[in-house]
Amino acid sequence: MKALVYEGPRNVVVKDMPDARIEQPTDVLVKITTTNICGSDLHMYEGRTNMETGRILGHENLGVVVEVGPAVVHVKVGDRVCLPFNIGCGFCKNCEKGLTGFCLTANPGMAGAAYGFAGMGPYSGGQAEYLRVPFGDFNCLLLPPDAQEKENDYVMLSDIFPTGYHAAVLAGVEAGDSVVIYGAGPVGLMATIAADLKGASKVMVVDSHPDRLRLAEKLGAIPVDDSDGGAVDRVLELTGGEGADRGCECVGYQCTCQGHEVPNLTMNNLVKSVRATGGIGVVGVFVAEDPGSPDELMKKGQLAFDFGTFWMKGQHMATGQANVKAYNRKLRDLIAADKVKPSRIISHELPLEQAPEGYRNFDERKEGWTKVVLKTAA
């Protein structure tokens, strides 16, 4: 099968790889039709993780079931399915609580497994023609009859839409709240949609890329340009000096300011931008170590965090990757009912063969390259 393979920093190639296949009785084999490039993929693409060469990338996947293992009873050949990026077993302590992003079975020795992701198990990614799905009955989200028509919407259920929603949940967004979101990349834009779904009275989105801020404004948010470092003052001005009720971190450890990485910038700016006793949700990726970081603390996975201010303001914070299955069914139904259209943020649709070009332009934050979806041959 054709697949996109990581061969080193900023070096990915599409080449022939062994076909994905059924390996366990509970497996499902999916022919991928749409797969996305995620901002999290860029950490690996840039060589900022321990991703092994020769691995197939891709954790935002959707396709058609072509084979099922003998123990699969719910999913059928021909079903169109979207796959959560995090692989859950369905029966461990965390999965039973709905915390599927921290499955204790799928990646022994670590809480959490994912497709084509550094440190999250041996599973191949879905930027390929076929994908093996472990624990298929549990992990496959069945799609409704309009699955082909709305494929670019439903594929967002694999990661970024639930992740953006998770940011709003972690922050504690409620009807009437004002919300500030740091990051107008795909996840930040999904958090914008999520905050609106939860009834936020005002959503402010902070970024320094004009094209992304324009998209946030189209989604109904107030764009806050931080290219001059004045975002906090602007947010305080927009909230009568108090700060937002809730804040979402949708950037992560490679946050940049005027061309320089400042890993603690969004975290500390959130503490300043959110009111006393407000809530902060962090879904941007932070890692246990980043030897390639220009920041000495971040090399060890640490931040110079304004904990004293955070404590004095009585704020609360929740973090971690999204438990996709906790949200994807409900969000699917909103798409089916035409209540939401996450595909609005897609900027480019490319064939799988052009994935290296997509990675290069997305990584360079080239103007207009906001969200890239890849299509395999029919």
C-alpha positions as CSV (number, residue, x, y, z in Angstrom):
1,M,0.0,0.0,0.0
2,K,1.0,3.6,-0.5
3,A,1.8,5.4,2.8
4,L,3.5,8.5,4.1
5,V,6.6,7.5,6.0
6,Y,8.8,9.6,8.4
7,E,12.4,9.3,7.4
8,G,13.9,12.0,9.6
9,P,13.4,15.7,10.4
10,R,11.4,17.5,7.7
11,N,11.8,14.4,5.5
12,V,8.6,12.5,4.8
13,V,8.0,10.4,1.6
14,V,5.1,8.5,0.1
15,K,6.2,5.0,-0.8
16,D,5.1,1.4,-0.9
17,M,4.8,-0.2,2.5
18,P,3.5,-3.7,3.6
19,D,-0.3,-3.7,3.6
20,A,-2.1,-3.2,6.9
21,R,-3.8,-6.4,7.9
22,I,-5.9,-8.0,10.6
23,E,-3.6,-9.1,13.5
24,Q,-6.0,-9.8,16.3
25,P,-9.6,-11.2,16.4
26,T,-10.9,-7.8,17.5
27,D,-9.2,-5.9,14.7
28,V,-11.0,-4.0,11.9
29,L,-9.3,-3.2,8.6
30,V,-10.2,0.2,7.1
31,K,-9.6,1.5,3.6
32,I,-8.7,5.1,4.3
33,T,-10.5,7.7,2.1
34,T,-9.7,10.9,4.0
35,T,-6.8,11.6,6.5
36,N,-5.7,14.9,7.8
37,I,-2.4,16.6,8.6
38,C,-2.5,17.7,12.3
39,G,-0.5,20.3,14.1
40,S,0.7,17.5,16.4
41,D,2.2,15.8,13.4
42,L,4.5,18.8,12.9
43,H,6.2,18.1,16.3
44,M,7.3,14.8,14.8
45,Y,7.9,16.2,11.3
46,E,10.3,18.8,12.7
47,G,12.3,16.1,14.7
48,R,11.1,17.4,18.1
49,T,10.1,14.0,19.4
50,N,11.5,10.5,19.6
51,M,9.6,9.4,16.5
52,E,11.4,6.4,14.9
53,T,12.3,6.6,11.2
54,G,10.3,4.2,9.0
55,R,7.0,4.9,10.8
56,I,3.7,5.7,9.0
57,L,2.3,9.0,10.2
58,G,-1.3,10.1,10.5
59,H,-3.9,10.0,13.4
60,E,-6.9,11.8,11.9
61,N,-8.5,9.0,9.9
62,L,-11.8,8.1,8.1
63,G,-12.6,5.4,5.7
64,V,-14.6,2.3,4.7
65,V,-14.4,-1.1,6.5
66,V,-13.1,-3.8,4.2
67,E,-12.4,-6.7,6.6
68,V,-13.3,-7.5,10.2
69,G,-11.7,-10.0,12.7
70,P,-13.7,-13.0,13.8
71,A,-14.5,-11.5,17.2
72,V,-15.9,-8.3,15.8
73,V,-19.7,-8.2,16.1
74,H,-20.9,-4.6,15.7
75,V,-18.9,-3.2,12.8
76,K,-19.6,-4.6,9.3
77,V,-17.8,-4.6,6.0
78,G,-18.9,-1.6,4.0
79,D,-19.5,0.6,7.1
80,R,-18.1,4.1,6.8
81,V,-16.3,4.9,10.0
82,C,-14.2,7.7,11.7
83,L,-11.5,6.6,14.0
84,P,-10.6,8.4,17.3
85,F,-6.9,9.3,17.2
86,N,-6.5,7.7,20.6
87,I,-6.8,3.9,20.7
88,G,-8.8,2.5,23.6
89,C,-9.5,-1.0,24.7
90,G,-12.9,-0.3,26.2
91,F,-12.5,-2.4,29.3
92,C,-9.6,-0.9,31.4
93,K,-10.3,1.3,34.4
94,N,-9.8,4.5,32.4
95,C,-11.7,3.5,29.3
96,E,-14.7,2.4,31.5
97,K,-14.7,6.0,32.9
98,G,-14.7,7.5,29.4
99,L,-11.0,8.5,29.7
100,T,-10.0,6.7,26.5
101,G,-7.1,9.0,25.8
102,F,-5.4,7.3,28.8
103,C,-6.1,3.6,28.0
104,L,-4.1,1.3,30.2
105,T,-4.2,-1.7,27.8
106,A,-3.3,-0.5,24.3
107,N,0.2,0.8,25.1
108,P,1.6,-1.2,28.1
109,G,3.7,0.9,30.4
110,M,2.1,4.2,29.4
111,A,-1.4,5.6,29.8
112,G,-2.5,6.3,26.2
113,A,-2.1,5.0,22.7
114,A,-2.5,6.5,19.2
115,Y,-2.0,5.9,15.5
116,G,1.4,7.0,14.1
117,F,2.4,9.0,17.1
118,A,5.7,9.2,19.0
119,G,5.7,7.4,22.3
120,M,2.1,6.2,22.0
121,G,2.6,2.6,20.9
122,P,3.7,0.7,17.9
123,Y,0.6,1.5,15.8
124,S,1.0,2.6,12.2
125,G,-0.7,5.8,11.2
126,G,-3.5,6.3,8.6
127,Q,-1.8,8.6,6.1
128,A,-1.9,5.5,4.0
129,E,-4.3,3.5,1.9
130,Y,-5.2,1.0,4.7
131,L,-5.3,1.1,8.5
132,R,-5.5,-1.6,11.1
133,V,-7.9,-0.5,13.9
134,P,-7.4,-2.4,17.2
135,F,-10.5,-3.1,19.3
136,G,-12.6,-2.3,16.3
137,D,-16.1,-2.5,17.8
138,F,-15.1,0.0,20.4
139,N,-13.0,2.4,18.3
140,C,-15.0,2.7,15.1
141,L,-17.5,5.5,15.1
142,L,-20.2,4.5,12.6
143,L,-21.2,7.4,10.3
144,P,-24.7,8.2,9.0
145,P,-26.0,7.9,5.4
146,D,-24.7,11.4,4.5
147,A,-21.1,10.2,5.3
148,Q,-19.8,10.7,1.8
149,E,-21.4,14.0,1.3
150,K,-20.0,15.4,4.6
151,E,-16.8,13.4,4.7
152,N,-14.7,16.5,5.3
153,D,-16.8,17.4,8.3
154,Y,-16.9,13.9,9.8
155,V,-13.1,13.4,9.5
156,M,-12.7,16.3,12.0
157,L,-14.3,13.9,14.6
158,S,-11.0,11.9,14.6
159,D,-9.2,14.6,16.6
160,I,-9.4,18.3,16.3
161,F,-13.2,18.9,16.7
162,P,-13.3,16.7,19.9
163,T,-10.0,18.2,21.1
164,G,-11.4,21.8,20.7
165,Y,-14.5,20.7,22.5
166,H,-12.3,19.2,25.2
167,A,-10.6,22.5,25.7
168,A,-13.9,24.1,26.4
169,V,-14.9,21.3,28.8
170,L,-11.6,21.5,30.7
171,A,-12.0,25.2,31.0
172,G,-15.5,24.8,32.3
173,V,-17.2,26.9,29.7
174,E,-20.9,27.5,30.5
175,A,-23.7,29.5,28.9
176,G,-23.0,33.3,29.2
177,D,-19.3,32.9,29.8
178,S,-16.6,35.0,28.2
179,V,-13.8,32.9,26.7
180,V,-10.3,33.7,25.6
181,I,-8.6,31.1,23.3
182,Y,-4.9,31.3,22.7
183,G,-4.1,29.9,19.2
184,A,-6.1,30.2,16.0
185,G,-4.8,27.0,14.5
186,P,-7.2,24.2,13.7
187,V,-7.7,23.2,17.3
188,G,-8.2,26.8,18.5
189,L,-10.7,27.3,15.7
190,M,-12.6,24.1,16.9
191,A,-12.5,25.4,20.4
192,T,-14.1,28.6,19.1
193,I,-16.9,26.5,17.6
194,A,-17.2,24.5,20.9
195,A,-17.4,27.7,23.0
196,D,-20.2,28.9,20.8
197,L,-22.0,25.5,21.1
198,K,-21.7,25.8,24.9
199,G,-23.4,29.3,24.8
200,A,-20.4,31.6,25.4
201,S,-21.4,35.2,25.3
202,K,-18.1,36.4,24.0
203,V,-15.2,34.5,22.4
204,M,-11.8,36.1,21.9
205,V,-9.1,34.3,19.9
206,V,-5.5,35.3,20.2
207,D,-2.9,34.7,17.4
208,S,-0.4,36.6,15.3
209,H,-1.2,35.1,11.9
210,P,-3.7,37.4,10.0
211,D,-5.2,34.5,7.9
212,R,-6.0,32.5,11.0
213,L,-7.4,35.5,12.8
214,R,-9.7,36.2,9.8
215,L,-11.0,32.6,10.1
216,A,-11.7,33.1,13.8
217,E,-13.7,36.2,13.0
218,K,-15.7,34.3,10.4
219,L,-16.6,31.8,13.1
220,G,-18.0,34.7,15.2
221,A,-15.0,35.4,17.5
222,I,-13.3,38.6,18.3
223,P,-9.8,38.4,16.7
224,V,-7.0,39.6,19.0
225,D,-3.7,40.2,17.2
226,D,-0.7,39.4,19.4
227,S,2.0,40.2,16.9
228,D,3.0,43.2,19.1
229,G,2.7,41.3,22.4
230,G,-0.4,43.3,23.5
231,A,-3.0,40.5,23.7
232,V,-3.4,40.5,27.5
233,D,-4.2,44.2,27.6
234,R,-6.7,43.8,24.8
235,V,-8.4,40.9,26.5
236,L,-8.6,42.9,29.7
237,E,-10.0,45.8,27.8
238,L,-12.7,43.6,26.2
239,T,-13.7,42.3,29.6
240,G,-13.9,45.5,31.6
241,G,-10.6,44.9,33.2
242,E,-11.6,41.6,34.9
243,G,-10.4,39.0,32.4
244,A,-12.3,36.3,30.7
245,D,-14.3,33.8,32.6
246,R,-12.6,30.9,30.9
247,G,-9.4,30.4,28.9
248,C,-8.2,27.7,26.5
249,E,-4.6,26.9,25.6
250,C,-4.5,25.5,22.0
251,V,-0.9,26.2,21.0
252,G,1.5,24.0,23.1
253,Y,5.2,23.9,23.8
254,Q,6.4,25.3,20.5
255,C,4.6,28.6,21.0
256,T,6.4,31.4,19.1
257,C,6.6,35.2,19.6
258,Q,8.1,37.4,16.9
259,G,10.0,34.4,15.5
260,H,11.3,33.1,18.8
261,E,10.0,30.1,20.7
262,V,8.7,31.0,24.2
263,P,7.2,27.8,25.6
264,N,5.7,29.5,28.7
265,L,4.1,32.4,26.9
266,T,0.6,31.2,26.4
267,M,0.4,29.6,29.8
268,N,1.4,32.8,31.6
269,N,-0.7,35.0,29.4
270,L,-3.7,32.9,30.2
271,V,-3.2,33.4,33.9
272,K,-3.1,37.1,33.2
273,S,-6.1,37.1,30.8
274,V,-8.5,34.9,32.9
275,R,-10.3,36.5,35.8
276,A,-9.8,35.5,39.5
277,T,-11.4,32.1,40.1
278,G,-11.7,31.4,36.4
279,G,-11.0,28.2,34.6
280,I,-8.2,27.3,32.2
281,G,-8.2,24.2,29.8
282,V,-4.9,23.1,28.2
283,V,-5.0,20.9,25.1
284,G,-2.0,22.2,23.3
285,V,0.7,19.6,23.4
286,F,3.4,19.8,26.1
287,V,6.0,17.0,26.4
288,A,8.0,15.4,29.2
289,E,11.2,16.4,27.4
290,D,12.2,18.4,24.3
291,P,16.0,18.2,23.8
292,G,15.6,20.3,20.6
293,S,14.1,23.3,22.5
294,P,16.0,26.6,22.7
295,D,14.6,27.0,26.2
296,E,16.7,25.3,28.9
297,L,13.8,24.4,31.1
298,M,11.7,23.0,28.2
299,K,14.5,20.7,27.3
300,K,13.5,18.9,30.5
301,G,9.7,19.4,29.9
302,Q,9.5,22.2,32.4
303,L,8.1,25.8,32.3
304,A,8.7,29.0,34.1
305,F,5.1,29.2,35.1
306,D,3.6,32.1,37.1
307,F,2.2,29.8,39.8
308,G,2.1,32.5,42.4
309,T,-0.2,34.6,40.4
310,F,-2.2,31.6,39.4
311,W,-2.6,30.6,43.1
312,M,-3.4,34.2,44.2
313,K,-6.1,34.5,41.6
314,G,-7.7,31.2,42.8
315,Q,-7.8,29.9,39.2
316,H,-8.2,26.2,38.3
317,M,-6.7,24.4,35.4
318,A,-7.2,21.0,33.7
319,T,-5.0,19.5,31.0
320,G,-4.4,16.6,28.7
321,Q,-5.3,15.1,25.4
322,A,-8.9,14.7,24.4
323,N,-10.8,11.5,25.2
324,V,-12.3,11.5,21.7
325,K,-15.0,8.9,22.4
326,A,-16.4,11.0,25.2
327,Y,-17.5,13.5,22.5
328,N,-17.4,12.2,19.0
329,R,-20.9,10.6,18.9
330,K,-22.6,13.8,20.1
331,L,-20.6,15.9,17.7
332,R,-21.3,13.5,14.9
333,D,-25.0,14.0,15.5
334,L,-24.6,17.8,15.4
335,I,-22.9,17.5,12.0
336,A,-25.7,15.2,10.7
337,A,-28.3,17.7,11.9
338,D,-26.5,20.6,10.1
339,K,-26.0,22.4,13.4
340,V,-22.2,22.7,12.8
341,K,-19.8,22.5,9.9
342,P,-16.2,22.0,11.1
343,S,-14.9,21.6,7.5
344,R,-15.2,25.4,7.2
345,I,-11.6,25.7,8.3
346,I,-10.2,23.4,5.6
347,S,-7.8,25.3,3.3
348,H,-6.4,22.6,1.1
349,E,-7.4,19.2,-0.1
350,L,-4.6,17.1,-1.6
351,P,-4.1,13.6,-2.9
352,L,-2.0,11.4,-0.6
353,E,0.9,11.6,-3.1
354,Q,1.2,15.4,-2.4
355,A,1.4,14.9,1.4
356,P,5.1,16.0,1.6
357,E,4.1,19.3,0.0
358,G,1.2,19.7,2.4
359,Y,3.6,19.1,5.4
360,R,6.1,21.6,4.1
361,N,3.7,24.4,3.6
362,F,1.7,23.7,6.8
363,D,4.9,23.6,8.8
364,E,6.1,26.9,7.3
365,R,2.8,28.5,8.4
366,K,2.5,29.6,4.8
367,E,-0.3,32.2,4.3
368,G,-3.6,30.4,3.8
369,W,-2.5,26.9,4.8
370,T,-4.8,26.4,7.7
371,K,-6.0,22.8,7.6
372,V,-4.9,20.1,5.0
373,V,-6.9,17.0,4.2
374,L,-5.4,14.2,2.2
375,K,-7.4,11.9,-0.1
376,T,-6.5,8.4,-1.2
377,A,-7.3,7.1,-4.6
378,A,-10.9,5.7,-4.9
